[in-house]
Structures are given as structure tokens and as C-alpha cells.
Amino acid sequence: AQWYEKLFELDKEHASAKDAFYTASLFRESLGQWEKAVENKKKYIEAFPEDERTLGMKIDIPKIYQKFDQVDKAKTAYNAFQKSPPKDAPIEFVFFARMKYGEILRDENRPDRLDKHWEMVLKQFDKLTEEQMTPQMKEFKAEAAFERGTYSSRKYMDSQISGPSSSSASQKSIDRALKKQLKVKTEGLQKTEETFNKVIEIGGGEWTLAAVVQIGRVY
């Protein structure tokens, strides 16, 4: 890795400099030296902006941050990529960044921000053509729909049919409380099942199975 980096520093125009420096970044990552790996990728992108590997390296940087538990850096980088995608970035790269950003929000337990994010992502899917909806993109869409459905179904899953809080309530109060709770549960069941059935309709690989399982949990 050191020799490849030295070649790049001495002569960027050398016939082997580009491939050598690209390989050096892979070596650094494999060695666990994530800071040097990211530094190399950034230098490569700056030196060879038109190279076909540059776009991939731009999405590789947040992936390296995430791989080595640099969550804040990964979050910032994914967010920057999704908000201002590089020119000619494949649509899969843009949505990959959106999915990873959402997963980080989920792990941070930020439900309100997470719901808004998935809502935005699903609206972006609606703008795509049928040709753009590749199997990979369908899987992304199904994941986004599943994640948002999981958030929206929390109220139903957490609601209890327990009657009034007071142990000395009258029978009338008990009946009224149970009726209200049953209504919330019944309506929630229907809405939640519809939500996960929509995930199944997308046909997004493992998320189809996850939605089926979630419907079982709902019942």
C-alpha cells in the first residue's frame, strides 16, 4: 500500500498510478485503516474525476464509515449523497444512500424523523418509471414501505384491551372503556394489515416475507 501510494505521489500520470492507488485504498480498508482508505478515495476522486470507478468510490466512503462504526460520519455522508447526488450517479446509488440514511435514523431511535424520511423516500419512488424499477429498486421500495409500516403500526401494537384504569369503576364505565379500546384495536388491525399487504404487493424479496410475518404478529 505504501509503495502504491508513493507511486501516485511521484507521478500521477504513470501508466500504473491509477490502478495502484485504487488498490492501495482497498488494502487500507482491508487492514482496518479506514481513515487512510477514505483519504485515498478522496484523493483518487479529485485526481481522476472522469474515471468510471469514481462514482462507486463516492458511495464507498460512507459505506467505509459505517463499516468501521463511524456512524455520525456515515450519516452525514449518506445524507449529502442523497440530497445532492453526483452528476450521472445511478439511481440505485441514490436510493441506496437514502435507505442507509433511514437505517441509521432507525438505529438512533428517532421515530418522528424516520417516518418523515420514509415518507419522502416512498414519494420519490412514485416518480420513477417502470423501467427504473429494477428488482433491486423494488427491494428498496419494499424495505422503505415495511419500515414506515412498522412505525405506523406501533399505536395498534401497543394498545391494550384492559378496561378503565380505576379498579372501582362502574360497570357502565367498564363497558365504555372496553368498547373504545376494542374499536381502536379493530380499526388498527384492519389498517395495519392493509399497510403490510401493500408491502407484499411490491414484491421486494425478503421484505415480502417480513411483511407476511408481521401480519401474523399483528393478529
C-alpha positions as CSV (number, residue, x, y, z in Angstrom):
1,A,0.0,0.0,0.0
2,Q,2.8,2.4,0.9
3,W,4.6,1.8,-2.4
4,Y,1.4,2.2,-4.5
5,E,0.7,5.5,-2.6
6,K,4.3,6.6,-3.3
7,L,4.0,5.9,-7.0
8,F,0.8,8.1,-7.1
9,E,2.5,10.9,-5.2
10,L,5.6,10.8,-7.5
11,D,3.8,10.5,-10.9
12,K,0.0,10.6,-11.2
13,E,0.4,10.3,-15.0
14,H,2.3,7.0,-14.7
15,A,0.6,4.2,-16.6
16,S,0.2,2.2,-13.4
17,A,-0.5,5.0,-10.9
18,K,-4.3,5.0,-11.2
19,D,-4.7,1.2,-10.7
20,A,-2.0,1.2,-8.0
21,F,-3.6,4.0,-6.0
22,Y,-7.1,2.4,-6.3
23,T,-5.7,-0.9,-5.0
24,A,-3.9,1.0,-2.1
25,S,-7.3,2.2,-0.9
26,L,-8.6,-1.4,-0.9
27,F,-5.5,-2.6,1.0
28,R,-6.0,0.2,3.6
29,E,-9.6,-0.8,4.1
30,S,-8.7,-4.5,4.5
31,L,-6.1,-3.6,7.1
32,G,-8.8,-1.7,9.1
33,Q,-7.1,1.6,8.4
34,W,-10.4,3.3,7.4
35,E,-9.1,6.9,7.7
36,K,-6.3,6.2,5.2
37,A,-8.7,4.3,3.0
38,V,-11.1,7.3,2.9
39,E,-8.3,9.7,2.4
40,N,-7.0,7.7,-0.6
41,K,-10.5,7.5,-2.1
42,K,-11.0,11.3,-1.8
43,K,-7.6,11.9,-3.5
44,Y,-8.5,9.5,-6.3
45,I,-11.8,11.2,-6.9
46,E,-10.0,14.6,-7.1
47,A,-7.2,13.3,-9.4
48,F,-9.4,11.2,-11.7
49,P,-12.9,12.8,-11.8
50,E,-13.8,11.2,-15.1
51,D,-12.7,7.7,-14.2
52,E,-15.5,5.1,-14.3
53,R,-14.7,4.0,-10.8
54,T,-15.1,7.4,-9.2
55,L,-18.9,7.3,-8.8
56,G,-18.6,4.0,-7.0
57,M,-15.9,5.4,-4.7
58,K,-18.2,8.3,-3.7
59,I,-20.7,5.9,-2.3
60,D,-17.9,3.7,-0.9
61,I,-16.8,6.4,1.5
62,P,-20.0,6.4,3.7
63,K,-20.0,2.6,3.5
64,I,-16.5,2.5,5.0
65,Y,-17.6,4.9,7.7
66,Q,-20.5,2.7,8.6
67,K,-18.4,-0.5,8.4
68,F,-16.0,0.9,11.0
69,D,-18.7,2.3,13.3
70,Q,-18.2,5.9,12.4
71,V,-21.9,6.4,12.5
72,D,-22.1,10.2,12.5
73,K,-19.7,10.5,9.6
74,A,-21.7,7.8,7.7
75,K,-24.9,9.6,8.4
76,T,-23.6,12.9,7.2
77,A,-22.1,11.4,4.0
78,Y,-25.2,9.4,3.1
79,N,-27.4,12.5,3.7
80,A,-25.1,14.6,1.5
81,F,-25.2,12.0,-1.2
82,Q,-29.0,11.6,-1.2
83,K,-29.6,15.4,-1.1
84,S,-27.1,16.3,-3.8
85,P,-26.3,13.2,-5.9
86,P,-23.2,13.4,-8.0
87,K,-23.8,14.0,-11.7
88,D,-24.6,10.8,-13.6
89,A,-25.0,8.8,-10.3
90,P,-27.0,5.7,-10.9
91,I,-30.5,5.8,-9.4
92,E,-29.6,2.7,-7.4
93,F,-26.8,4.6,-5.7
94,V,-29.1,7.5,-4.7
95,F,-31.7,5.2,-3.2
96,F,-29.0,3.1,-1.6
97,A,-27.9,6.3,0.3
98,R,-31.5,7.0,1.2
99,M,-32.0,3.5,2.6
100,K,-28.8,3.6,4.6
101,Y,-29.6,7.0,6.0
102,G,-33.0,5.7,7.1
103,E,-31.5,2.7,8.7
104,I,-29.2,4.9,10.8
105,L,-32.1,7.1,11.9
106,R,-33.9,3.9,12.9
107,D,-31.0,2.7,15.0
108,E,-30.8,6.1,16.6
109,N,-34.5,5.6,17.7
110,R,-35.7,8.8,16.0
111,P,-39.2,7.7,15.1
112,D,-40.7,11.0,14.0
113,R,-37.7,11.9,11.8
114,L,-37.7,8.4,10.5
115,D,-41.4,8.4,9.5
116,K,-40.8,11.7,7.5
117,H,-37.8,10.3,5.8
118,W,-39.5,7.1,4.7
119,E,-42.5,9.2,3.5
120,M,-40.1,11.3,1.4
121,V,-38.4,8.1,0.0
122,L,-41.7,6.5,-1.0
123,K,-42.8,9.7,-2.8
124,Q,-39.5,9.6,-4.7
125,F,-40.2,6.0,-5.8
126,D,-43.6,7.2,-7.2
127,K,-41.7,9.5,-9.6
128,L,-39.7,6.6,-11.2
129,T,-40.6,5.0,-14.5
130,E,-41.4,1.3,-14.8
131,E,-38.0,0.7,-16.4
132,Q,-36.3,2.2,-13.4
133,M,-38.0,-0.2,-11.0
134,T,-35.4,-2.9,-11.2
135,P,-35.5,-5.9,-8.8
136,Q,-33.0,-4.0,-6.6
137,M,-35.2,-0.9,-6.6
138,K,-38.3,-2.9,-5.8
139,E,-36.4,-4.4,-2.8
140,F,-35.5,-0.9,-1.7
141,K,-39.1,0.3,-2.0
142,A,-40.4,-2.7,-0.1
143,E,-38.0,-2.0,2.7
144,A,-39.0,1.6,2.9
145,A,-42.7,0.6,3.0
146,F,-42.1,-2.0,5.6
147,E,-40.1,0.4,7.8
148,R,-42.8,3.0,7.6
149,G,-45.5,0.4,8.3
150,T,-43.6,-0.7,11.4
151,Y,-43.7,2.8,12.7
152,S,-47.3,3.5,11.8
153,S,-48.4,0.2,13.4
154,R,-46.9,1.0,16.8
155,K,-50.1,2.5,18.2
156,Y,-52.0,-0.6,17.3
157,M,-49.4,-3.0,18.6
158,D,-49.1,-1.1,21.9
159,S,-52.8,-0.6,22.5
160,Q,-54.3,-2.7,25.3
161,I,-57.8,-4.0,25.9
162,S,-57.6,-3.6,29.7
163,G,-60.7,-1.6,30.6
164,P,-60.6,1.6,32.8
165,S,-57.6,2.4,34.8
166,S,-59.6,2.7,38.0
167,S,-60.4,-0.5,39.9
168,S,-63.5,1.0,41.3
169,A,-65.1,2.0,38.0
170,S,-68.8,1.3,37.5
171,Q,-70.0,-1.4,35.0
172,K,-71.0,1.4,32.7
173,S,-67.5,2.9,32.7
174,I,-66.0,-0.5,32.2
175,D,-68.2,-1.2,29.2
176,R,-67.5,2.2,27.7
177,A,-63.7,1.8,28.1
178,L,-63.7,-1.7,26.6
179,K,-65.8,-0.6,23.7
180,K,-63.5,2.3,22.9
181,Q,-60.4,0.0,23.3
182,L,-61.9,-2.7,21.1
183,K,-62.7,0.0,18.4
184,V,-59.1,1.2,18.4
185,K,-57.8,-2.4,18.2
186,T,-60.3,-3.5,15.5
187,E,-59.7,-0.4,13.3
188,G,-55.9,-0.7,13.9
189,L,-55.9,-4.3,12.8
190,Q,-57.5,-3.6,9.5
191,K,-55.3,-0.6,8.8
192,T,-52.1,-2.4,9.8
193,E,-52.9,-5.4,7.7
194,E,-53.6,-3.2,4.7
195,T,-50.3,-1.5,5.2
196,F,-48.3,-4.7,5.1
197,N,-50.3,-6.2,2.3
198,K,-49.1,-3.2,0.2
199,V,-45.5,-4.2,1.0
200,I,-46.3,-7.7,-0.2
201,E,-47.7,-6.3,-3.5
202,I,-44.4,-4.6,-4.2
203,G,-42.7,-7.9,-4.5
204,G,-39.4,-6.9,-2.8
205,G,-37.6,-10.1,-2.0
206,E,-37.1,-10.7,1.7
207,W,-39.4,-7.8,2.7
208,T,-42.3,-9.7,1.2
209,L,-41.7,-12.5,3.7
210,A,-41.1,-10.0,6.5
211,A,-44.5,-8.4,5.8
212,V,-46.2,-11.8,5.9
213,V,-44.6,-12.4,9.3
214,Q,-45.6,-9.0,10.6
215,I,-49.2,-9.6,9.6
216,G,-49.0,-12.8,11.7
217,R,-47.7,-10.8,14.7
218,V,-50.5,-8.3,14.2
219,Y,-53.1,-11.0,14.7
